């Protein structure tokens, strides 16, 4: 996945009144070391010496060009919350309002990471400044082998001062081999957006996040009665986010449609988004319909109908259904959507015209309409069978026909992760004795590019 890092100016725009930056190129921290929450850890008892320190950046790239980075050896002898400790130059006062800690991480394996804050309450005289005040996971995935900005949401009771941050690079409980992880460019601000590219259609949690309750399920979503199954397995944890992109729902520009969500929970709300400009994100004006909060006992999970924009260009678009509690962020409420049993489901929407365009791409023969017309930029009805006929050149026969159907037929097969077209082969065995075959209506779901698979008669 292509990734990029935002400029410093873009980060500053989201900063809160408190702001700290640690780059390891300058002494903008007090000390570095290691910390383990396990009180009998050999790194706390002194039985083992850790490998941690600021080193030259041998992993420079377009994302991280710093001259120095912090390296830490993840030891199999520490607990899963063993990590690098960075002591701050100034105490960080946290409270009930969420702030975000951005940490650039580079590690050779993909696993969950954690941030731990060590500090004390200002109103508790004599309390150690090394009390664990928070343990948090990032809101985004941290894959292996590249610099990734892990974003940690932090809040606590008002009046807590944090003196050290501990970055635990691997919270698996079954670590069997040591490895080295690298840390750099720590930023504390109010901006939840990762500084590295977040991919298409992001959510505000790691992609592997599971719904941690059995009593709430989004069983299917629908549009004008066309149903897409979501979670049909009972008594099992299921992913909070799922993309179902195989069978696009079909609409026409200007059509008024009624979305549905079969959800068996209460006190929740539903939201439907449509990426109208196909740019890979859902912006604020792409919330098409939702169920507003009325009171704390709301249970209106099916939103009102909405109208597909009349000026939208036929094509494939991403649509998102979300069940959340009183939150219109398309990425979900990172604080509550898990515990509330919410869900996020992406589907594709095929916005089509009444007619589609058919073309052919053939050598050593022709593919014609059943009545002998050329398949050269002709119009046929959307969603109707199309009968074609094979006409091989002298010395050739055919093994079948390849049908590319959808949109953007001569371009990339995916645009912002959305499949634009599909290719299917109808074999020669499906043809009639007069060399005709019917392309089924299911393939006439967009424009068509038809290629006859002509082969030589020579043995």
N, C-alpha and C positions, 0 to 999 in steps of 0.2 A: 504494500500500500504506500502510495506516495505521501510523504509527510513534510511539514515545513514548520519553522518556528516563527512566531510573531515578532515584530520589532519591539524594542523596549518602549517606544511611544505607545503602542497598542496596549501593552500591559499596564502602563501607568494610568491609562484612562479608567481602569477598573479598580484602582487602589483605594483602600480605606485610609483613614487618618493615620493608622499605624502602618508602617511599612519597613520591612527589613529585607535585605538582599545579601546572600552569601554566595560568592563565586569561587572561593579557594585560590583565586589569583592574588588576593590581598588579604591581610590579617583582619577580615571583617567578621571574625568569630573568636571566642576565647581559647577553646581547646577542642580537640577531637579525640575520641576514644571509642569504647564499645560499652554496650549495656545489655543486660539480659534480665527479663522479668522473673526468671526462675531463680529463687533465692539460693539454691544449691548448685547453681551453674559453676563449672570450673573457672569461668571467667570472672565470677564474683568472689569465689573463695581464693583465687590466686593460683590455683593448680595449673592453669594454662595461661600463656601470654597471647594476646590477640595480635592478628596482623591487620593493622589499620594505619592509614596515613595519607597525606597529600602527596600526589605523584604527578609527573608530567603527563599531559593529556596525549596518549597514544591513539585515541579514538576520535581525533578531530574529524569533523565533517561539516556540512552546510548548516546543521542544526546546532552543533556545539563546537565553537572554535576557541574555547578557553585554553589557556596555556597549562593550567593545573586542574586536577580533579581529585576527589576523595575516593580512595579504594578501601574496601573492607572484605576480608575473607569470611564467607558464610561457613561456619564450622558445624560439622555433624555432631560435635560434642556440646553445642549450645542448644537451647530450646528453640522452638519455632518463632519466638519473639526476640531472638538475639539480633542485634543490629549495631550500626554505627551511631555514636552519640556526637551531636554537634552542640557545644555550649554557646549560647547567644551572647553577644556583646551587651545587649540590653534586655531586661526582662520584657516579656510579651504579655500584656494584660488581655486575657480573653474573657468572654462572658456569654450571655445567652444568644447574641447575634452571631450568625455563622460567618466565619472568615475562612479563607482558603490558603493552604500551604502548597505551593508548587515545587516539585522536586524533579529535576532531570535525573533519570535512572538509565543505566545500561547494564544489562546482565545477560549471561549466556543461556539461561533457561526461562521458560514462561511459567510464572507462579504468582500467587497473590502476594502483595506487599502490604506493609502496615506502617503507620506513623504513630509514635507514642510521645506524649508530652510529659516532661518531668518538671514539677514546680510545687508551689504551695499557695494557700489562701492568705491574702494580706491581713485578714482579720483573725488569723489563728497564730498567735504569738508562739514562737518556738517550734512551729511545724517545719519539718525537714524540707528543703527546697528540691528534694528528689522524690517526692510522692508522685506516683503515676496518676495524672489528671485526665488523660484521655487515651483511648486506643481507637484508631479509625482506619478504615480501608479507603482507597481512592475511589472517586466517582467514575473512573475510566479504566479500561484495560491497559495492562503493561506487558506487551509482547516482548519476546527475546530478540537480542542481537541488534538493537538500535537504540538511539537516545529517545526516550519517551518522557513527556511531562506528566508525572503522576500528580493528580490534584486531590488533596485531602480536605474534606470539610470539617472544620473544628469549631466546637462551642462547648461551654460548660456553665457552671453556676457563675454568677457575676463575682468579680473580684479575685480571680485566679491568675497568678503570675507564673508564666512558663519560663524556665531558665535553660532548658535543654530540649532538643528534638532528637528522637531516636528513629532512624529509618531501618526497619526490619525488611531485608530484601527478599525473604522467602519464608512464608508462614506455613509451609507444609510441615506436617508432624513426622514425616518419614524421610527426611533428608539423609542420604547415605553417602554422598560424596561432597567434599568441599568445592566451592567455586568462589571467584572474586566478582563482586558487584561494584559498580562505580556510580558516584553521586556528584551532582554539580548544580549550580545556579538555582539555589533555593530562594523562592519569593513568597512573601506573605502579603496577601491583599484581599480584596473583596470580589475578585473576578473568578468565577467558576470555570471559565473556558480554558481548556488546555492550551499551552503555548505551542505544542506540536500539532500537526494536522490530525483531525479527529475522524476523518473518513466521512462517508456519506450517511445521512440520516442518523446522527448520533443519539444515544440516550444518556441519561445522567448517572448511569451506574455501569459497572463492568458487565460485559456481554454475557458472562456465565452466571449472573445473579439468578438465584432460584426463589420462587415464592415459598416462603417458610411457614405455610399453613395449609391445611387440608380442606377447610370449610368454605373456601372461596375459590371459584373457578370461572374463568371466561371460557365457556364451552364452545361457542361459535360466534362468528360475526356474519352479518349479511348486508345486502344492499338490494332493496326492492324485492326481497324474498329469495334472492340467490345467496346460498349459504356457503360459508367457508369454515369447516371444522377447525378448532384451535386446540383445546385441551380436552380430550375424550377419555383419558386414563384416570380412573378413580384411585383415591388413596395413594397418591404418589406426589412427590415434589416435582414441580414443573418449572421450566424457564419463565422468568418474568417477561422477557422480550423474545419474540419469535417473528421471523419473516416468512411469509407464505407466498411465493412468487411464481408458482407453476401455472396457475389458472386465473388469469386476469378477469375481473368483473367488467362487464360491458355497459357503456352508457354512450349517449350522444350529446354534443354541445347543446346547452340550454335545457337539458332534461332535469326535472325535479325528481329527486330520489329520496328514499327513506332508509337510512341506515338502522341496523339493529345489532344489539349485543346481548347474547344469552349469558347473563352473569347471575350467579346465585347468591351474591352477597348483598348487604344493605349498607346504607350510609355512604354510598359512593356515587361518583359522577362520571359521565362519559364524554369523550371529546373525539372529534373526527377532523383530520387534517388532510389537505390535498396539496402536493407540491406542484402548483399551477405553472410555475416557470421552469420546472425540471432542472433546478440548480443543485440538487442533492441535500437540501435542508428544508425545514418547515419554518417559515417566518410567521410573524404575528398575524399578518393578513391572510394566512392560509389555514386558519382555524375556520372550518366550514360550518360546523354546528356543535353544540354542546348542551349539557344539562346544567343549568346554573344552581348554585347553592341557595336554598331557601331557608333551611334551619338545620340544626345538628342531627336531625333524624331523617334527612333526605334519603330517598331510595329511587331516584329517577334515572335508571341506567340506559334508557333508550332516548336519544336526543331527537329533536325535531328534524323534519325533512330539510334539505338544502337544494339549491339549484346549481348544476354544473355550469361554469361560465360559458356564455354563448359564443364568445370569441376565442375559445381555446382551440389550439391546433390539434387535429387528430393525431394520436400517438399513444405511447405507453407512459403512464404516470404512477408515482408512488402515493398511496393513501395509507394513513395511519389511524387505527382505532386505539384509544387509550382509556383505561379505567383507573381513576385516581380519586383523591379526595380534595375537591376544591382547589385545583391547581391546573392552570391552562398551559404550562410549559410542555411542549411536545416531547421533551426528554424525560418527563416524569419528576415527581418530587423525590429527590434523592434521600430525604430524611424519613419519609413516611410511606412511600408506595409499597415497599417490601412488607412492612409490618401490617399494612392494611390489606394485603392480598390483592393489590392492583395488577394490571397487565398492560402490555403494549404489543400490538400486533400490526405488522405492515403487510399490505397486499398491493397488488397492481391493479390499475384501472386502465382499461382499453377504451379510450375516447375515440369513437369512430364516426365516419361519415356514412351516408346511405349506400355509397358506392366505393369500391376500391379499384386500384390500378393494377393491371396484370402486364408483365413483360416476360420475355424469354431470353435465354442465353444458351445458344446451341451451336454445336459443331457436328458435322457428319450427319445432319438430318434436321428436321424441324418438328416442333410441337405446335399443333394448330388447335383451334376450337373444333368441336365435333363436326361442325358444318363447314370446315375448311378455311376459316378466317385466320389471319395472322394474329399471334399474341404479341402485338407490338403496341404497348401503351393503350390498351383497351380498358374500358370500364365495365365492371360486373357488379351485381348486387352484393353487399356485405352479408356474410353468414348464409349464403346459398351455395348448393352444390355447383361445381363447375366441371363439365365434361370436356376432355381434351383427347386429341388423337396423335399418335406417333407416326411420323413419315420419315423413315430412315433414307439416307442417300444410298446409291448403288454400292453394293458390297458391304453394307452395314445392317446390323439388327440392333436390338436394344435390350438392356438388362433392367430397365425401369425408368422412373422419372424422379428427379429431386425437386422438392418444393420448398422454397424459402418464403416464409410468410410472417408478416408483422409490419414493422416500420424501420426506416433508416437502413434499407436492405443492402445498400452499397457502402455502409459505414461500419462503425464499431458494433459488435454484437451486444455490448452493454454500455449504457450511458448512466453514470452515477449509480452503478451497481444494478440498474434495472435492465433485465433482458429485453432487447428490442425486437428480436425475431427468433424464429425457430426453423430448423431444417429437418425435413422428414423425407424419407424415400418410399415411394410406392413401387414394389417389385413388379417385374414383368409378369409374374404369375397372377397378378390381380387384373391384368388387361383382358378385354374381351377379344374374340377372334377377329374383329374388325379393327384391332389395335387402338381401341378407345378405353379410357378409364375415367372414373368419376373422382375428382378431387373433392373430398367431403367438405361439408359446410364448416366443420370445426377448423379446417385449415384456411378457410376464406375469412380470416379474422383480422385482416389488414391487407396491405399490398402484397402482391405475389411476384416472385421471380422463379420461373420454371425452367429447369434444365433437363433436357433429355439425355439419358445415359446411353449413348450410342456406342456400340462395339463392333469391331470388324468381324465379317463372316469368315475370314481366312483362318484356318486352323493352324 
